[in-house]
Amino acid sequence: MYGQDPFGSNPFFNQGQKKKESFDKNKYKLSPNEIAVITALLTKALTVQSILIDREQTVQILLEGSLKKRSELDKLIDEIRDVPIGDFIASLLNQK
């Protein structure tokens, strides 16, 4: 017959009658520590140092970060880290 699946029922007729899974909000509950780690990763306060996977497929993720506030000097060093030293000295000598 037209509009029937191999079992003899109309798949379009039964779409709204399928049992819907109930939302379990306890299944997705995060602890304060989990929220803190997620926030620190998203704000780049923590970075992934390494990911280790052993023979039993246990995953260990090492995170790294600092609790001290970065000084202006730290920010400046990060900006000029990849500048060749000759270019850096020349820019200091030409600055008047």
N, C-alpha and C positions, 0 to 999 in steps of 0.2 A: 504494500500500500504506500501511497505517497505520504511523505512526512513522518514516517516511522523509522525507528532505529531497528537493528536486527532482532531485538527482543520484543518487538510489536508495540512499543509505546512511543509516543510523540515526545522527542527530546525538548522541543520548544515549550510544550505545555507544562512540563514538570520543572522548568528552571526556577520559578519562584518558590516551589515547594521543597527544594532541597534543604536539608538540615544545615543551618549555619553554625559555625563554631562560635562558642561564646568567648568573649574577650576576658582573659584572666589577667587582671592588673597586677596581681602578686607575682606572676611569671616574669614581668619586666621591671620589677622593683630594683633600684640601684641603691647600694649603701653609700653613706657619705664619703667613704674612702674611694669608691669607684667613681663617684661624681667628681671628686677632687683630682683624680688622675686624668680623667677625660678632659676636664677643664684645663689642666696644666699642659696636656698634649696639644689641645686646640689653640692655646695662647702662646705656645712655644716656650713655656717656662720649663718644660721637660722635653728632652729629645731622646730618641732611641739610640742607645750606645751599641747594643748587639742583640741578635736573636739567635738562640741556641736550640737545636732540636736533637734529642738523643735517640738511641736505638729503639726505645719504646715509644717514640714519637711524642715525648713530653716536651712542651715548648716553654722556654724561659726567655723573657724579654727584659733586658737590663736598660733601665731608664736613667738619665743623667740630667741634673739641673743644679741650680744654685739658689740659695735663699737670700743671698746678699743682693742689695740693689746695685745695679751696674753704674759705675761712675762715668763721667763724660770722657775720661781718658780711655776706659774700656771700649766705649762706643767708637772713639776716634781710631783706636788700634784695630778694631774690626773693619773699619772702612778702608784703612790703608794697608791692610795685611797683604794684599796681592800686588801692591805697587812695587815695582823694582826699586831697590835701595838707591840707585843712582838718580832716578827720577825724583825720588823723595828728597834727597839732599839738594838737588838742583832747584827744586821748588822752594826749599827753605832759604837758599842763598839768594834767589831772585826776588824774594819777598821783602819789600821795603816800606 
